[in-house]
Amino acid sequence: HLNDSHLGKIINGKTKNPGIDYLLAIAEALELTNDEFAELCGYKNDK
């Protein structure tokens, strides 16, 4: 389940990391979905 994974915690803002915060700012600016953001970060979210 994505929300329980490390990536899910990052997406939900539960991980404090300047680099990740920067990526999140970009993702929000581009209005990416969680799946698109995961793909951007190199994660594959197989449904």
PyMOL Python script that loads the backbone (N, CA, C, O; Angstrom):
from pymol import cmd

cmd.read_pdbstr("""\
ATOM      1  N   HIS A   1       0.854  -1.191   0.000  1.00  0.00           N
ATOM      2  CA  HIS A   1       0.000   0.000   0.000  1.00  0.00           C
ATOM      3  C   HIS A   1       0.884   1.234   0.000  1.00  0.00           C
ATOM      4  O   HIS A   1       1.763   1.371   0.851  1.00  0.00           O
ATOM      5  N   LEU A   2       0.659   2.124  -0.940  1.00  0.00           N
ATOM      6  CA  LEU A   2       1.539   3.278  -1.141  1.00  0.00           C
ATOM      7  C   LEU A   2       1.678   4.141   0.117  1.00  0.00           C
ATOM      8  O   LEU A   2       2.782   4.565   0.457  1.00  0.00           O
ATOM      9  N   ASN A   3       0.565   4.399   0.804  1.00  0.00           N
ATOM     10  CA  ASN A   3       0.612   5.294   1.953  1.00  0.00           C
ATOM     11  C   ASN A   3       1.427   4.750   3.121  1.00  0.00           C
ATOM     12  O   ASN A   3       1.884   5.519   3.966  1.00  0.00           O
ATOM     13  N   ASP A   4       1.615   3.436   3.178  1.00  0.00           N
ATOM     14  CA  ASP A   4       2.385   2.830   4.258  1.00  0.00           C
ATOM     15  C   ASP A   4       3.865   2.720   3.916  1.00  0.00           C
ATOM     16  O   ASP A   4       4.693   2.438   4.783  1.00  0.00           O
ATOM     17  N   SER A   5       4.191   2.947   2.641  1.00  0.00           N
ATOM     18  CA  SER A   5       5.575   2.817   2.197  1.00  0.00           C
ATOM     19  C   SER A   5       6.372   4.071   2.535  1.00  0.00           C
ATOM     20  O   SER A   5       5.806   5.089   2.932  1.00  0.00           O
ATOM     21  N   HIS A   6       7.673   3.990   2.377  1.00  0.00           N
ATOM     22  CA  HIS A   6       8.533   5.149   2.593  1.00  0.00           C
ATOM     23  C   HIS A   6       8.124   6.280   1.660  1.00  0.00           C
ATOM     24  O   HIS A   6       8.046   7.436   2.077  1.00  0.00           O
ATOM     25  N   LEU A   7       7.860   5.948   0.391  1.00  0.00           N
ATOM     26  CA  LEU A   7       7.435   6.958  -0.574  1.00  0.00           C
ATOM     27  C   LEU A   7       6.126   7.606  -0.143  1.00  0.00           C
ATOM     28  O   LEU A   7       5.952   8.818  -0.276  1.00  0.00           O
ATOM     29  N   GLY A   8       5.206   6.793   0.374  1.00  0.00           N
ATOM     30  CA  GLY A   8       3.939   7.326   0.840  1.00  0.00           C
ATOM     31  C   GLY A   8       4.128   8.339   1.957  1.00  0.00           C
ATOM     32  O   GLY A   8       3.456   9.370   1.990  1.00  0.00           O
ATOM     33  N   LYS A   9       5.046   8.043   2.876  1.00  0.00           N
ATOM     34  CA  LYS A   9       5.332   8.964   3.972  1.00  0.00           C
ATOM     35  C   LYS A   9       5.906  10.268   3.436  1.00  0.00           C
ATOM     36  O   LYS A   9       5.580  11.348   3.930  1.00  0.00           O
ATOM     37  N   ILE A  10       6.763  10.163   2.421  1.00  0.00           N
ATOM     38  CA  ILE A  10       7.333  11.361   1.806  1.00  0.00           C
ATOM     39  C   ILE A  10       6.231  12.187   1.148  1.00  0.00           C
ATOM     40  O   ILE A  10       6.145  13.400   1.340  1.00  0.00           O
ATOM     41  N   ILE A  11       5.389  11.504   0.368  1.00  0.00           N
ATOM     42  CA  ILE A  11       4.306  12.196  -0.327  1.00  0.00           C
ATOM     43  C   ILE A  11       3.365  12.859   0.672  1.00  0.00           C
ATOM     44  O   ILE A  11       2.861  13.954   0.419  1.00  0.00           O
ATOM     45  N   ASN A  12       3.128  12.211   1.794  1.00  0.00           N
ATOM     46  CA  ASN A  12       2.224  12.743   2.808  1.00  0.00           C
ATOM     47  C   ASN A  12       2.908  13.733   3.747  1.00  0.00           C
ATOM     48  O   ASN A  12       2.298  14.202   4.708  1.00  0.00           O
ATOM     49  N   GLY A  13       4.171  14.052   3.470  1.00  0.00           N
ATOM     50  CA  GLY A  13       4.868  15.070   4.234  1.00  0.00           C
ATOM     51  C   GLY A  13       5.355  14.614   5.589  1.00  0.00           C
ATOM     52  O   GLY A  13       5.596  15.447   6.462  1.00  0.00           O
ATOM     53  N   LYS A  14       5.510  13.298   5.796  1.00  0.00           N
ATOM     54  CA  LYS A  14       5.931  12.791   7.095  1.00  0.00           C
ATOM     55  C   LYS A  14       7.441  12.604   7.193  1.00  0.00           C
ATOM     56  O   LYS A  14       7.960  12.214   8.239  1.00  0.00           O
ATOM     57  N   THR A  15       8.145  12.887   6.089  1.00  0.00           N
ATOM     58  CA  THR A  15       9.598  12.762   6.095  1.00  0.00           C
ATOM     59  C   THR A  15      10.201  14.135   5.881  1.00  0.00           C
ATOM     60  O   THR A  15       9.850  14.828   4.926  1.00  0.00           O
ATOM     61  N   LYS A  16      11.105  14.536   6.763  1.00  0.00           N
ATOM     62  CA  LYS A  16      11.744  15.838   6.635  1.00  0.00           C
ATOM     63  C   LYS A  16      13.091  15.671   5.954  1.00  0.00           C
ATOM     64  O   LYS A  16      14.018  15.082   6.509  1.00  0.00           O
ATOM     65  N   ASN A  17      13.180  16.193   4.758  1.00  0.00           N
ATOM     66  CA  ASN A  17      14.398  16.092   3.972  1.00  0.00           C
ATOM     67  C   ASN A  17      14.381  17.239   2.967  1.00  0.00           C
ATOM     68  O   ASN A  17      13.472  17.315   2.140  1.00  0.00           O
ATOM     69  N   PRO A  18      15.371  18.134   3.023  1.00  0.00           N
ATOM     70  CA  PRO A  18      15.373  19.303   2.135  1.00  0.00           C
ATOM     71  C   PRO A  18      15.249  18.939   0.657  1.00  0.00           C
ATOM     72  O   PRO A  18      14.522  19.596  -0.087  1.00  0.00           O
ATOM     73  N   GLY A  19      15.955  17.895   0.234  1.00  0.00           N
ATOM     74  CA  GLY A  19      15.874  17.488  -1.164  1.00  0.00           C
ATOM     75  C   GLY A  19      14.483  17.017  -1.533  1.00  0.00           C
ATOM     76  O   GLY A  19      13.972  17.326  -2.609  1.00  0.00           O
ATOM     77  N   ILE A  20      13.869  16.257  -0.618  1.00  0.00           N
ATOM     78  CA  ILE A  20      12.514  15.762  -0.849  1.00  0.00           C
ATOM     79  C   ILE A  20      11.520  16.919  -0.822  1.00  0.00           C
ATOM     80  O   ILE A  20      10.588  16.960  -1.626  1.00  0.00           O
ATOM     81  N   ASP A  21      11.717  17.859   0.104  1.00  0.00           N
ATOM     82  CA  ASP A  21      10.827  19.019   0.161  1.00  0.00           C
ATOM     83  C   ASP A  21      10.871  19.791  -1.150  1.00  0.00           C
ATOM     84  O   ASP A  21       9.850  20.295  -1.619  1.00  0.00           O
ATOM     85  N   TYR A  22      12.083  19.880  -1.746  1.00  0.00           N
ATOM     86  CA  TYR A  22      12.248  20.556  -3.029  1.00  0.00           C
ATOM     87  C   TYR A  22      11.479  19.815  -4.125  1.00  0.00           C
ATOM     88  O   TYR A  22      10.784  20.429  -4.934  1.00  0.00           O
ATOM     89  N   LEU A  23      11.617  18.483  -4.137  1.00  0.00           N
ATOM     90  CA  LEU A  23      10.878  17.674  -5.114  1.00  0.00           C
ATOM     91  C   LEU A  23       9.369  17.817  -4.918  1.00  0.00           C
ATOM     92  O   LEU A  23       8.615  17.895  -5.887  1.00  0.00           O
ATOM     93  N   LEU A  24       8.939  17.850  -3.661  1.00  0.00           N
ATOM     94  CA  LEU A  24       7.515  18.008  -3.380  1.00  0.00           C
ATOM     95  C   LEU A  24       7.008  19.344  -3.895  1.00  0.00           C
ATOM     96  O   LEU A  24       5.904  19.427  -4.433  1.00  0.00           O
ATOM     97  N   ALA A  25       7.816  20.395  -3.733  1.00  0.00           N
ATOM     98  CA  ALA A  25       7.424  21.714  -4.223  1.00  0.00           C
ATOM     99  C   ALA A  25       7.246  21.682  -5.738  1.00  0.00           C
ATOM    100  O   ALA A  25       6.304  22.265  -6.276  1.00  0.00           O
ATOM    101  N   ILE A  26       8.162  20.995  -6.419  1.00  0.00           N
ATOM    102  CA  ILE A  26       8.060  20.846  -7.871  1.00  0.00           C
ATOM    103  C   ILE A  26       6.803  20.054  -8.228  1.00  0.00           C
ATOM    104  O   ILE A  26       6.041  20.445  -9.112  1.00  0.00           O
ATOM    105  N   ALA A  27       6.595  18.932  -7.527  1.00  0.00           N
ATOM    106  CA  ALA A  27       5.435  18.084  -7.800  1.00  0.00           C
ATOM    107  C   ALA A  27       4.135  18.865  -7.616  1.00  0.00           C
ATOM    108  O   ALA A  27       3.208  18.733  -8.416  1.00  0.00           O
ATOM    109  N   GLU A  28       4.069  19.676  -6.562  1.00  0.00           N
ATOM    110  CA  GLU A  28       2.867  20.469  -6.315  1.00  0.00           C
ATOM    111  C   GLU A  28       2.688  21.521  -7.398  1.00  0.00           C
ATOM    112  O   GLU A  28       1.572  21.760  -7.859  1.00  0.00           O
ATOM    113  N   ALA A  29       3.795  22.155  -7.807  1.00  0.00           N
ATOM    114  CA  ALA A  29       3.727  23.178  -8.843  1.00  0.00           C
ATOM    115  C   ALA A  29       3.235  22.588 -10.167  1.00  0.00           C
ATOM    116  O   ALA A  29       2.510  23.235 -10.922  1.00  0.00           O
ATOM    117  N   LEU A  30       3.644  21.353 -10.428  1.00  0.00           N
ATOM    118  CA  LEU A  30       3.239  20.676 -11.661  1.00  0.00           C
ATOM    119  C   LEU A  30       1.903  19.956 -11.506  1.00  0.00           C
ATOM    120  O   LEU A  30       1.371  19.393 -12.463  1.00  0.00           O
ATOM    121  N   GLU A  31       1.366  19.985 -10.272  1.00  0.00           N
ATOM    122  CA  GLU A  31       0.098  19.326  -9.953  1.00  0.00           C
ATOM    123  C   GLU A  31       0.140  17.841 -10.310  1.00  0.00           C
ATOM    124  O   GLU A  31      -0.794  17.301 -10.902  1.00  0.00           O
ATOM    125  N   LEU A  32       1.246  17.198  -9.937  1.00  0.00           N
ATOM    126  CA  LEU A  32       1.388  15.768 -10.194  1.00  0.00           C
ATOM    127  C   LEU A  32       0.515  14.960  -9.242  1.00  0.00           C
ATOM    128  O   LEU A  32       0.300  15.350  -8.094  1.00  0.00           O
ATOM    129  N   THR A  33       0.022  13.837  -9.732  1.00  0.00           N
ATOM    130  CA  THR A  33      -0.671  12.898  -8.850  1.00  0.00           C
ATOM    131  C   THR A  33       0.384  12.105  -8.085  1.00  0.00           C
ATOM    132  O   THR A  33       1.567  12.163  -8.420  1.00  0.00           O
ATOM    133  N   ASN A  34      -0.035  11.372  -7.067  1.00  0.00           N
ATOM    134  CA  ASN A  34       0.908  10.524  -6.329  1.00  0.00           C
ATOM    135  C   ASN A  34       1.606   9.540  -7.260  1.00  0.00           C
ATOM    136  O   ASN A  34       2.811   9.317  -7.145  1.00  0.00           O
ATOM    137  N   ASP A  35       0.849   8.954  -8.183  1.00  0.00           N
ATOM    138  CA  ASP A  35       1.424   7.979  -9.107  1.00  0.00           C
ATOM    139  C   ASP A  35       2.457   8.631 -10.019  1.00  0.00           C
ATOM    140  O   ASP A  35       3.518   8.061 -10.271  1.00  0.00           O
ATOM    141  N   GLU A  36       2.146   9.822 -10.511  1.00  0.00           N
ATOM    142  CA  GLU A  36       3.080  10.532 -11.389  1.00  0.00           C
ATOM    143  C   GLU A  36       4.338  10.911 -10.624  1.00  0.00           C
ATOM    144  O   GLU A  36       5.445  10.812 -11.152  1.00  0.00           O
ATOM    145  N   PHE A  37       4.167  11.344  -9.381  1.00  0.00           N
ATOM    146  CA  PHE A  37       5.307  11.708  -8.548  1.00  0.00           C
ATOM    147  C   PHE A  37       6.177  10.487  -8.270  1.00  0.00           C
ATOM    148  O   PHE A  37       7.405  10.562  -8.312  1.00  0.00           O
ATOM    149  N   ALA A  38       5.525   9.366  -7.987  1.00  0.00           N
ATOM    150  CA  ALA A  38       6.256   8.125  -7.734  1.00  0.00           C
ATOM    151  C   ALA A  38       7.060   7.728  -8.968  1.00  0.00           C
ATOM    152  O   ALA A  38       8.218   7.324  -8.864  1.00  0.00           O
ATOM    153  N   GLU A  39       6.437   7.847 -10.125  1.00  0.00           N
ATOM    154  CA  GLU A  39       7.119   7.490 -11.369  1.00  0.00           C
ATOM    155  C   GLU A  39       8.300   8.426 -11.611  1.00  0.00           C
ATOM    156  O   GLU A  39       9.364   7.992 -12.053  1.00  0.00           O
ATOM    157  N   LEU A  40       8.110   9.703 -11.321  1.00  0.00           N
ATOM    158  CA  LEU A  40       9.182  10.689 -11.463  1.00  0.00           C
ATOM    159  C   LEU A  40      10.377  10.323 -10.585  1.00  0.00           C
ATOM    160  O   LEU A  40      11.530  10.520 -10.968  1.00  0.00           O
ATOM    161  N   CYS A  41      10.081   9.790  -9.405  1.00  0.00           N
ATOM    162  CA  CYS A  41      11.135   9.412  -8.459  1.00  0.00           C
ATOM    163  C   CYS A  41      11.711   8.027  -8.749  1.00  0.00           C
ATOM    164  O   CYS A  41      12.602   7.564  -8.036  1.00  0.00           O
ATOM    165  N   GLY A  42      11.210   7.368  -9.786  1.00  0.00           N
ATOM    166  CA  GLY A  42      11.742   6.066 -10.165  1.00  0.00           C
ATOM    167  C   GLY A  42      11.036   4.886  -9.531  1.00  0.00           C
ATOM    168  O   GLY A  42      11.492   3.748  -9.642  1.00  0.00           O
ATOM    169  N   TYR A  43       9.918   5.157  -8.862  1.00  0.00           N
ATOM    170  CA  TYR A  43       9.141   4.073  -8.269  1.00  0.00           C
ATOM    171  C   TYR A  43       8.084   3.621  -9.264  1.00  0.00           C
ATOM    172  O   TYR A  43       7.539   4.426 -10.019  1.00  0.00           O
ATOM    173  N   LYS A  44       7.806   2.338  -9.256  1.00  0.00           N
ATOM    174  CA  LYS A  44       6.723   1.817 -10.084  1.00  0.00           C
ATOM    175  C   LYS A  44       5.596   1.388  -9.158  1.00  0.00           C
ATOM    176  O   LYS A  44       5.795   0.552  -8.277  1.00  0.00           O
ATOM    177  N   ASN A  45       4.424   1.954  -9.356  1.00  0.00           N
ATOM    178  CA  ASN A  45       3.262   1.619  -8.537  1.00  0.00           C
ATOM    179  C   ASN A  45       2.324   0.759  -9.363  1.00  0.00           C
ATOM    180  O   ASN A  45       1.399   1.268  -9.997  1.00  0.00           O
ATOM    181  N   ASP A  46       2.564  -0.550  -9.356  1.00  0.00           N
ATOM    182  CA  ASP A  46       1.743  -1.468 -10.130  1.00  0.00           C
ATOM    183  C   ASP A  46       0.379  -1.638  -9.478  1.00  0.00           C
ATOM    184  O   ASP A  46       0.276  -1.950  -8.292  1.00  0.00           O
ATOM    185  N   LYS A  47      -0.649  -1.431 -10.257  1.00  0.00           N
ATOM    186  CA  LYS A  47      -2.005  -1.564  -9.722  1.00  0.00           C
ATOM    187  C   LYS A  47      -2.506  -2.979  -9.911  1.00  0.00           C
ATOM    188  O   LYS A  47      -3.632  -3.292  -9.525  1.00  0.00           O
TER     189      LYS A  47
END
""", "prot")
cmd.dss("prot")
cmd.show_as("cartoon", "prot")
cmd.util.cbc("prot")
cmd.orient("prot")
